[in-house]
Every structure is written in structure tokens, then in C-alpha cells.
């Protein structure tokens, strides 16, 4: 667990780069990354059928 003196915010670029980044508390960012990682792990476990894409010729 983080101690209050160790608490900090992370800059998150959720808008065009010209705008200043949002400030997100560390614990919120970690939770968001854990959700993304869990979604990717679930996706890795599911089998995907290869698509039959016809060759493109000009």
C-alpha cells in the first residue's frame, strides 16, 4: 500500500498532444492498466478463426 508521502499523479495523454495531459492518481492508473491486461489475457485464451481474405490484385 502506498504511504501518503509516496502518493503521486501520472500525466495521461487522453487528448490531442497540444493540450496538457490529464493528471490521474497512481492507484486509478494501476486499476485501469489491470483491466486492460485482464481483457488482453481473456482475448489470448479465446481461439480465433483465421479469415480467408482474397488476394488483392490491381
Secondary structure, 3 states (H helix, E strand, C coil): CCCHHHCCEEEECCCCCCCCCEEEEHHHHHHHHHHHHHHHHHHHHCCCCCCCCCCCCC
